[in-house]
Amino acid sequence: MTIADSGALMDNESLCLPCTPEEERRIVKELTDKAELCLKEGNLYYVVSNRWFTKWQKYVGEETGAYQLEELSNDKQASASSKVGERPGPIDNTDIIANEGGHDGNDLQLPRTLVEREDYVLVPQGVWDKLHGWYKGGPALPRKMISVGTRETYAVEVFPLALTLIDSRDKSEIIIHITKKASLRELHKQVSALKGVESEKIHMWDYFNNVKQAALVYSNQTLEEANLQMDQSILIDVQVDGFIPSGCGMDSTGNELALVPMEPQRSTRTIAGGPSLSNGYATDYGSSLYQGVTLSSIDMEDVHDSVKTGPKRDRGLAGLQNLGNTCFMNSALQCLVHTPPLVDYFLQDYTEEINKQNPLGMHGELAVAFGELLRKLWSSGRTAVPPRAFKGKLARFAPQFSGYNQHDSQELLAFLLDGLHEDLNRVKQKPYFETKDSDGRADEEVANEFWSYHKARNDSIVVDVCQGQYKSTLVCPVCDKISITFDPFMYLSLPLPSTATRSMTVTVFYGDGSSLPMPFTVTVSKHGCCKDLFQALCTACCLESDETLILAEVYDHGIYKLLENGDSLHTVKDEEFIVAYRLSKKQSEFPKLEICHRYLENSKAGERKKFLTPLITYLEGAKTGADIEVAVNRVLAPLKRKAFSSTSSSSSNGQKVNGSASEPMEESTSDSLMEDNKDFDEKSNGELSYLLCISDERGMSGRPLLKDTVIKPNKMVKVLLDWTEKEHDLYDANYLKDLPTVNKPGVSVKKTKQESISLFSCLDAFLKEEPLGPDDMWYCPGCKEHRQATKKLDLWRLPDIIVFHLKRFSYSRFLKNKLDTFVNFPIHNLDLSKYVKSEETSASGGSNIYELYAISNHYGGLGGGHYSAYAKLVEEDRWYHFDDAHVTAVSEGDIRTSAAYLLFYQRVKTTAKTKTKTKTKPNNGNGNGSVSVSVGESSSHSHSLEEDF
């Protein structure tokens, strides 16, 4: 696909002659935008090394993106030494190539560990043609766009399917790369050409795990539909004189022989009603695979009995093979297939509950695939199961999980639970309800109303056992309007409150020029974000309700970046410089003026060098250079020397420490400005009182600023202020020198043991009242405006199965981070009674006591981590470690680790006759030991487990 040049492009553009950086940037943007409007399967894209592409972006003045900024933040000195704006050399992709070519030397592939926008970028063919015409180089790495999922989402197939062809004649092996969208017919033709044999004489077999699985028949079925996996083997039999050697599945006449079952056949039909293959997968997994066919009760009894009559000690102990970075999927699946209510459900006949018409579901196919996999895991003894068919279904309905990249087990769990619910929703026609506000009604009435609405539209095994309800209370800070809603939940994502802290010193400058700068040292969470630093500074500097702070990192006497609330404090090192600019909220809405300072380093050469701390102020209605001059006057006012001429040097130092000018200074500021600037203002040639230059985005000097210079509207106007003897005589520059670092270097930090928190403290943090963020405003029906309301969550109705998601991963624009904090969670008798606000649950005698039965673990960092699972076999009362295909017994005392990511609890069932419950106290850290407490005793006797953890 070649994208035609824009009609507006110049002649030298079409001839690929050298262009200016601005022209290159414009051309690439136009071609990229045009390609995005014409997305379709088969479009050609090219992989380009991000190392080279970043150089090009810097050359044309384009923002390099978050990945580049993160890299720069780790090595700013290297960034400063590199030449900004230097034209890059030829395109160089050698750093992202994994081999020197395939069997023909031209099949260049990439290491699968590469990450888009960190190691490489994708550009449309039109952009590649231009870049290659301008810079030459290479090698070219073309990749095609394919359609993924049922909703035709388009993606570039960067890593085609790698298949190992094994010739049965001499056992020779050849690796080929082919798109997963290719048909078996195309695969046959490619193999035929490689072997130099007629296609009719070649017979291929799915040779997954080096075992014949099924014949790959010459057809239009795609490789993806055939469930072929990355790096798997294909066995090739070549017919010679009408005979296929080594008994490879055909007789001497060429007729196919029946496959030998690899395990005892339990039933002639699957849950879907289709014929069962020897490997346990249905022949047809399409949306119509169970149309017009139903299972008899005998069929399902056979399946259920095969599980019950298998080796008792091995039931539920089958591992899942890793199909290539699928440990995240295996971990979540093992937790679900060891959830007792789901096991009982999927081992029974659930075909009547499959909802094929639900537009929000997957036509029942996801539920069928999960049910098939669960039954195979519970009937395969200790034989590991390859979840190929399930992964194929998952990729079809959730393209984000396709391919072979690592993903989040919690995200998979959320999709899977929701998908199973919609596939098994007993409600065929969902009624419409208009929710009502609480309007002062009793919570029980409103909660039951919301729950009845929810159940009328959502009724499945997932809702029965996995969904609870929480109360959400919003309060308007202006009119005190209270809004109460009751929403369902399927899991609880709990923040990890940190007890580790760090001290940070930030210098606060007054953007309106009302006072001197002042350093403040605050204590914040070590694993916190910039929002925590902002709140701590607000308290330390007594910020008024109508004021705000702009946080920024200063590097090389310039603003390196503005800090956002979600940015992690991990990005801020102790030796760096952080400043805050104090403005009123009204002033912060105006365009900003960034002022960097320079001095004349070499008078002969006219070289100027940056120094001092940059300043930020506001521009209200600024249109010309004269308006810029007014803003500069305003923000420099506190630094004027005349205000301190009548005071001693000691009092001057005292005022610097206090951070605000004395009253005499404030009274004389405006007068002194007028008096001392007379000689400046009397200039009639249009020059300003200061030597100011407009600066570009990269901080490079531009044209001088005059009084009548028109200022283009912008959110941030950047200028350079050149200091002369007049500025040094008029202002005390010492206040802008010697900016303190975030933390003094050389201070030894005492090492402490690994941070530990309890599950209860995570719950408390999740349920605490807090204001909504500025980007999450609530529309108040009383004020008829969006307000930053306070929000409070309370648990109202608990499910039989409750999943706690420990939020170990944090993401910001510049950094991804993982918390390895150890969370001390109960194994037995997790008592959530004090968190449940509904009185109906207590009155009905329902239990709020839970037992742990599964854990999804994540080890390592974000890039190269690994998932595994702990699961308990309830019948045996024993714990096992499921690490992909490997399953080993583990002691209960060893399952509590800092790798715990998802915690699965089941409600402890109580009978009407039971008057006591057993509470477990930890004994030597293994969770054993118990004390009997009567149900309904006073709180003085029924203490919380939080005391024990």
ROSETOR-919685 format. One record per residue (C-alpha): z, y, x; residue in one letter. Coordinates in steps of 0.2 Angstrom, whole numbers, plus 2048, in hexadecimal, padded with zeros to 3 digits. Each point is the difference from the previous one (the first is absolute). Layout:
ROSETOR-919685
ZYXa ...
//
This chain:
ROSETOR-919685
800800800m 7FB811807t 80680F7F9i 7F380E7FFa 804810809d 80680E7F5s 7F280D7FCg 80B80E806a 8017F8811l 7F780980Em 7F17F8809d 80A7FC810n 80C7F67F5e 7F37F47FAs 7F97FF812l 8127FC806c 80080E80Cl 810807806p 80980A7F3c 80F80B800t 8117F87FCp 8008097F0e 7EF7FA7FBe 8057EE805e 8108017F6r 7F68067F0r 7F27F3802i 80C7F2801v 80A8067F1k 7F18027F6e 7FA7EE804l 8117F97FDt 8028087EFd 7EE7FA7FBk 8047EE805a 8108007F6e 7F68057F1l 7F57F1802c 80C7F2803l 7F87EF7FDk 8007EE806e 7F57FF810g 803811807n 800800812l 80F80880Ay 804800812y 8107FD80Av 80480E80Cv 80E80080Ds 80E80C7FAn 803805812r 7EE807802w 8008077EEf 810809802t 7F880980Fk 7F18057F5w 80C8067F2q 80980C80Dk 7EF806806y 7FA8057EFv 8118077FBg 8037F37F3e 8127FA7FCe 8037EF808t 80B7F97F3g 8127F97FFa 7FD7F280Dy 7FA80C80Dq 80F80C7FDl 80C7F1802e 7F87FC810e 801812806l 8128017FBs 8047F280Cn 7F680880Fd 7FF8127FDk 7FE804813q 7F17F5801a 7F98097F1s 803811807a 7F77FB811s 7F07FA7F7s 7F380D7FDk 7FF8057EFv 7EE8027F9g 7F87F680Ee 7F07F77FBr 8037EE800p 7F57F480Ag 7F57F27F9p 8077F57F2i 80B7F3808d 8057F17F5n 8057F580Et 8128017FDd 7FF7F87EFi 7F57F2804i 8087EE801a 7F17F7808n 7F0802809e 7F67F97F1g 8007EF7F6g 7F47F2803h 7F180B802d 80980E809g 7FE80D7F3n 80E7FB7F4d 80C80D805l 8117FE7F8q 81080A7FFl 8127FA803p 8087FD7EFr 81080A806t 7F68107FFl 80680C7F3v 7F480D7F7e 803812804r 80B7FB80Fe 7F47F580Ad 7EF8037F8y 7F880B7F2v 7F27FB7F4l 7F180C7FEv 7F17FF7F5p 7EF7FB807q 7FA8127FFg 80E80680Av 7FE7F380Dw 7EE804802d 804812803k 80F7FD80Cl 7F57F380Ah 7F280D800g 80B80D807w 80B7F680Cy 7F77EF803k 80B7F2806g 8077F17F6g 7FF7F27FDp 7FC8017EEa 80C7F67F5l 7F88007EEp 80A7F97F1r 7FB7FE7EEk 8098077F1m 8057F27F4i 8077FF7EEs 8117F97FFv 80B7FC7F1g 7FB7FF7EEt 7FF8137FEr 7F380280De 80A80980Dt 7F580380Fy 8067FD812a 7F87FE811v 8017EF807e 806804811v 8057EE804f 7F37F37FAp 8057EE7FDl 8017F6810a 7FB7EE7FEl 8007F280Dt 7F17F57FEl 8047EE806i 7F17F5802d 8057EE7FCs 7F37F980Cr 807807810d 8108097FAk 7F9810807s 8078107F9e 7F78117FCi 80980F7F9i 7F680A7F3i 8048107F7h 7FA8027EEi 80580B7F2t 80B7F87F3k 7F48067F3k 7F27F5807a 7FC7F17F5s 8007EE806l 7ED8007FFr 80080E80De 80D7F680Bl 7F57F17FFh 7F180A806k 80980880Eq 8077EF806v 7EF7F97FEs 7F880D80Ba 80E7FE80Dl 7FE7ED801k 7ED8007FEg 8017F47F2v 7F88017EFe 80D8067F3s 7FE7F07F5e 8067F580Fk 81080A802i 8107FB7F7h 80F80B802m 8137FD7FCw 80F80C7FDd 8097F9810y 81080A7FDf 80E7FA80Bn 7F37F4808n 8017F67F0v 7F17FE7F4k 80480A7F0q 7F08017F7a 7ED800802a 7F8811802l 7F17FE7F5v 7F080A802y 80480D7F2s 8038127FBn 8127FE801q 80880D80Ct 80A7FB80Fl 80E80A7F8e 7FF7F67F0e 8007F080Ba 811806807n 7FA7FF812l 80D80880Bq 7FF80A810m 7FE7F5810d 7FF7F07F6q 7F47F2805s 7F07FA7F8i 7FA7EE803l 7EE7FE802i 7F77EF7FDd 7ED7FF804v 7F67F37F8q 7F57F680Cv 7F37F57F9d 8088007EFg 8117FB807f 81080B803i 80A7F980Ep 8137FB800s 8027FD7EDg 8008137FCc 8007FE7EEg 7EF7FA7FCm 7F87EF7FFd 7F07FB808s 7F58077F2t 808811801g 80B7FE7F0n 811809801e 80F7F4800l 8108047F7a 80D80980Al 80F7F5804v 8108087F9p 80C80780Dm 80F7FD7F5e 8047F57F1p 7F78077F1q 80D8057F3r 7F58067F2s 7EE8017FBt 8028127FBr 808810806t 80A80C7F6i 7F08097FCa 7F87F17F9g 7F27FE80Dg 7FE7F080Bp 80B7FF80Fs 7F97FE811l 8097F680Es 80780F808n 8088067F0g 7F480F7FCy 7F68017F0a 7ED800802t 7FE8107F7d 80C80E801y 7F680C7F6g 80680A7F1s 7FA7F37F4s 8077F1809l 80C7FC7F1y 7F58057F2q 7FF7F37F2g 80B7F480Av 8137FD7FEt 80C7F4808l 8087F27F6s 8137FF801s 7FD7EF80Ai 7F680A80Ed 80F80C802m 80D7F2800e 7F67F780Dd 80081080Bv 8138047FDh 8057ED803d 7F6800810s 80C80E806v 8107F87F9k 7FC7EF807t 7FB805811g 80C7FF80Fp 80F8097FAk 805806811r 7EF808804d 7FC8087EFr 7FD813803g 7FF7FE813l 7EE803802a 7FB80E80Cg 7F180C7FEl 7F280080Dq 7FD811808n 7EE8057FCl 80080E80Cg 80D80E7FEn 8057F87EFt 8137FE805c 80480F7F4f 7F87F67F2m 8087F0805n 811808800s 7FF8087EFa 7F97F07F9l 80E7F4806q 80D80C7F8c 7F77FF7F0l 7FC7ED800v 8137FD803h 80580B7F1t 8077F37F4p 7FA8077EFp 7EE802807l 8007EF807v 8067F97EFd 7F380A7F7y 7F17FC80Bf 8047ED801l 7FE8007EDq 7F18037F5d 7FE8127FFy 7ED8007FBt 8048077EFe 807810807e 7F180480Bi 7F98117FBn 7EE800803k 7FC8107F6q 80D80C808n 7F680E808p 80F80380Cl 8007EE806g 7F57F580Am 7FA7F57F2h 80D7F4804g 7F97FB810e 80E80780Bl 80D7F67F6a 7F67F0801v 7FE802813a 812804802f 8057F17F5g 7F47F4809e 808806811l 8127FE7FAl 7FD7EE7FAr 7F77FB810k 80F80780Al 80C7F77F5w 7F67EF801s 7FA800812s 8107FB809g 801808811r 7ED802802t 7FB812802a 7F48077F3v 7F280C804p 80080D7F3p 7ED803801r 7FC8007EDa 80F80B7FCf 7FB80C80Ek 7EF8017F9g 8068047EFk 80C80D808l 7F1808809a 7F68017F1r 80C8087F5f 80980A80Da 7F380580Dp 80E80980Aq 8067EF805f 7EF7F9805s 7FC7FE812g 80C7FB80Ey 80B80F803n 8128007FFq 8078077EFh 8118037F8d 8087F17F8s 80980C7F3q 7EF8077FBe 7F97EF7FDl 80F7FB7F6l 7FF80F7F5a 7ED7FC7FDf 8037EE7FDl 80E8027F4l 7F780D7F6d 7F07F5800g 8097F17FBl 8088097F2h 7EF8077F9e 7F87EF802d 80E7F87F6l 80480E7F4n 8037F87EFr 7FB8107F7v 7ED8007FDk 7FF8117F7q 80C80D807k 80780C7F2p 801812804y 8118097FFf 803813803e 81080180At 80E80B7F9k 80C80B80Ad 8127FB800s 8058107F7d 8137FD801g 7FF7EE7F9r 80B7F2806a 7FA7F8810d 8017EF7F9e 7F48057F2e 7F480880Bv 8007F280Da 7FD7F37F3n 7F280A7F8e 7F7802811f 8037ED804w 7F97FB7EFs 7F180B803y 7FD7F8811h 8037EE7FAk 7F38037F1a 7F380480Dr 8067F580Fn 8067EE7FDd 7FE7F380Ds 80A7F480Ci 80180F80Cv 80880C7F4v 80C7F27FAd 8077FD811v 7FB80E80Cc 8018107F6q 80F80B7FDg 8038127FAq 80780F808y 8058117F9k 7F8810807s 8098117FDt 7F7810804l 8098117FEv 7F7811801c 80980C80Cp 7FB80F7F5v 8037FB7EEc 80B7F1803d 7F47F67F5k 8047ED802i 7F27F37FEs 8057ED800i 7F47F2801t 8027ED802f 7F37F880Bd 7FC7EE805p 8017FA812f 7FA7F0809m 809804810y 80B80D808l 7FA809810s 810805809l 80180E80Dp 80A7FB810l 80D80E803p 803803812s 811802808t 7F8804811a 7FE813803t 7F980C80Dr 803812804s 7F180C7FFm 7FF812806t 7F480B7F6v 7FD813803t 7FE8097F0v 7F5810800f 80080C7F2y 7EE8027FAg 8038107F7d 807808810g 8118037F8s 80B7F880Es 8007F9812l 7FC7EE803p 80F7F4800m 8017EE806p 8097F37F5f 8067EE804t 8007F47F2v 8047EE7FEt 7F37F57F7v 7FC7EE7FDs 7F87F780Fk 7F47F87F4h 7FE80F7F5g 7F180B7FCc 7FD812802c 8068037EEk 8127FB807d 7FE80D80El 7FA80D7F3f 80F7FD7F5q 80D80080Fa 7F8811806l 8018077EFc 8137FD800t 803806812a 7F78107FEc 8068047EFc 7EF8007F8l 7FF8097EFe 7F97F87F1s 7F180B800d 7FC7FC813e 7F77F3809t 7FD7FA812l 7F07FB808i 8037F380El 7F47FF80Fa 7FF7F8811e 7FD80C80Ev 7F67FA80Fy 7F880A80Ed 8068107F8h 7F67FD7F0g 8037F77EFi 7FB7EE804y 8027FA7EEk 80A8057F0l 80C7F37FBl 7FF7F87EEe 80F7F97F6n 7FA7EE801g 7FD801813d 80C7F4809s 80C80780Dl 7FB7F280Ch 7F180B804t 80C80E807v 8067FC811k 810808808d 7F680A80De 7F58087F3e 8028117F8f 8028037EDi 8018107F7v 8028067EEa 7F98107F8y 80B8077F2r 7F78087F2l 8038037EEs 7F77F47F4k 7F580E7FAk 7FB805811q 7FC7EE805s 7F38007F2e 7F680D809f 7F47FD80Ep 8097FE811k 7FD809811l 8037F6810e 80380B80Fi 7FF7F8812c 80480B80Fh 7F6802810r 80380A810y 7F380580El 8027F380Ee 7F280680Bn 7FC8127FEs 7F07FF80Bk 7F97F07F7a 8078067EFg 8087EF7FDe 80D7FF7F2r 80D7F37FEk 80B7FC7F1k 813802800f 80E8037F5l 8037F77EFt 7F38027F2p 8058097F0l 7FB7FE7EEi 80180D7F3t 7F78037EFy 7F180A7FBl 8008097EFe 7EF8067FBg 7FA801812a 7EE805801k 7FE809811t 806801811g 80C80E7FBa 8097F47F4d 8027F480Fi 80880E80Ae 80D8037F2v 8057EE800a 8027FF813v 80A8107FFn 80B7F87F3r 8047F0809v 803808811l 80C80D7F9a 8107F6804p 7FB800813l 7FF813802k 80A80680Fr 8058117F8k 80B7F87F4a 80B7FA80Ef 7FF80F80Cs 8118077FBs 8097EF802t 8057F780Fs 7F87F1807s 80E7F57FAs 7FF8067EEs 7ED7FC801s 8047EF806n 80C7FE7F2g 7F38057F3q 7F47F3807k 80D7F37FDv 8048057EFn 7EE8007FBg 7FF8107F6s 7FF812804a 80E80C7FDs 80080D7F2e 7FB80E80Bp 7F17F7806m 7FB7FC7EEe 8028127FBe 7F680780Fs 7F27F3800t 7F38087F5s 804811808d 7FE7FA812s 7F07F77FBl 7F98107FAm 80680A80Fe 7FC7F480Ed 7EE7FC7F9n 7FB8127FFk 7F57FF80Fd 7F97EF7FAf 7FC8077EEd 7F8810807e 7F17F5806k 7F18067F6s 7F37F4807n 8047F27F5g 80A7F680Ce 8117F87FBl 811804808s 7FF7EE808y 7F37F7809l 7FC7F27F3l 7F27F3800c 7FC7F47F2i 8037EE805s 7F67F17FBd 8077EF7FAe 8027FA812r 809810805g 7F280680Am 7FE813802s 7F38097F4g 7FA8117FDr 80C80F802p 8098067F0l 7FD8127FAl 8078097F1k 7F07FE7F6d 7FD7EE805t 7FE7F67F0v 80C7F27FEi 7F97F07F8k 80B7F87F3p 8097F1807n 8117F77FEk 804803812m 7F980F80Bv 8037FD813k 80080F80Cv 804802812l 80B80F805l 7FD805812d 810808807w 7FF81080Bt 80D80B808e 8028097F0k 8057F07F6e 80C7FB80Eh 8088127FFd 8018007EEl 8057EE7FCy 80D7F4808d 7F67F0803a 80F7F6806n 8037FC7EEy 7F07F6800l 8037F8811k 8097F0804d 7FE7F77F0l 80D7F27FFp 7FA7EE7FFt 8057F57F2v 80D7F880An 806804812k 7F87F480Cp 80C7F580Bg 80C7FD7F2v 8057EE801s 8007F77EFv 80D7F37FEk 7F87F07FBk 8077F87F0t 7FE7F07F7k 7F27FD7F4q 80280B7F1e 8067F67F1s 8008057EDi 8047F77F0s 7F57FC7F2l 80B80A7F5f 7FE81080As 7ED7FD7FEc 8037FF7EDl 80B80F800d 7F280A809a 7F37FA7F4f 80B8057F1l 807811806k 7FB8107F8e 7F380A809e 7F480F7FDp 7EE7FC7FEl 7F480580Eg 7F580F7FFp 7F17F57FEd 8087F67F2d 80580E7F4m 8057FB7EEw 7F88097F1y 8108067F6c 7FC8007EDp 80E80E7FEg 7F980C80Dc 7EE7FB7FDk 7FE801813e 8017F480Fh 8117FF807r 8087F8810q 80C7F67F5a 80E7F5806t 7FE7ED7FDk 80D7F27FEk 7FC7EE7FEl 80C7F37F8d 7FD7ED7FEl 8007FC7EEw 7FA7EE7FDr 7FF7F380El 7F37F2801p 8047EE804d 7F6802810i 803810809i 7F7805810v 80680D80Cf 7F380880Ch 80880780Fl 7F580F805k 7FF7FD812r 7EF808802f 7FE813800s 7EF809801y 7FC812804s 7F0809805r 8047FE812f 80A7F0802l 8047EF7F8k 8117FA803n 80B7F07FDk 8138007FEl 8087F0808d 8118047F8t 80A7F17FCf 8047FF7EDv 80F7F67FCn 7FC7F87F0f 80A7F37F6p 7FA7EE7FFi 80B7FB7F2h 8078097F1n 7F7811801l 80A80A7F3d 7F580E7F8l 80C8037F2s 805811805k 7EE806801y 7FB7FA7EFv 80380E7F3k 7FC7F77F0s 80F7FB7F6e 7F77F37F6e 7FE7F580Ft 813800803s 8037FD7EEa 7F57F17FFs 8087F880Eg 7F080080Bg 8027FD812s 7FC80D80Dn 8047F480Fi 7F17FA80By 7FD7F380De 7F380380El 7F37F3801y 7F180780Aa 7FD80D80Di 7EF807807s 803805812n 7F680C80Bh 8017FF813y 7FA80C80Dg 7F78117FEg 7F38067F4l 7F17FC80Ag 8037EE806g 80E7FA7F5g 8037EF7F8h 8067FA7EFy 80A7F07FBs 80B7FB7F2a 8117F87FDy 8017F67F0a 80E7F57F8k 7FC7F07F8l 80D8017F2v 8007ED7FCe 8057FD813e 80A810802d 7F8802811r 7F680E808w 7F07FE809y 7F580C80Bh 7EE8017FBf 7F680680Ed 7EE7FE7FBd 7FD7ED802a 8107FD808h 80F7FC7F5v 8127FD808t 8117FF7F9a 80B80E804v 8138037FDs 80680C7F3e 80980B80Dg 7F0803809d 7F58087F2i 808811801r 7F680A80Dt 7F9811803s 7EF7F97FBa 8047FE7EEa 7F380A7F6y 8007F97EEl 8107F87F8l 7FE7F47F1f 80F7FE7F5y 8037F57F1q 80C8037F2r 80F7F4800v 8007F87EFk 8118007F7t 8067F67F0t 80A8067F2a 80E7F5805k 801807812t 80E80C802k 7FF802812t 7F380480Dk 8007FC813t 7FF80E80Ck 7FB7FC812t 80980980Ek 7F77FF811p 8087F580Cn 7FC802812n 7EF8087FAg 7F97F17F7n 8048057EEg 80C7F17FCn 8118017F9g 8048057EEs 80C8087F4v 8027FD7EEs 7FF8107F5v 8018007EDs 7F28077F7v 8058117F7g 80F80380Ce 804811804s 7F780880Es 8107FF80Bs 7FE7ED800h 7ED7FF800s 7FC809810h 7EE803806s 7F87F580Dl 7FC811809e 8127FF807e 7FB7EF809d 7F0806807f 
//
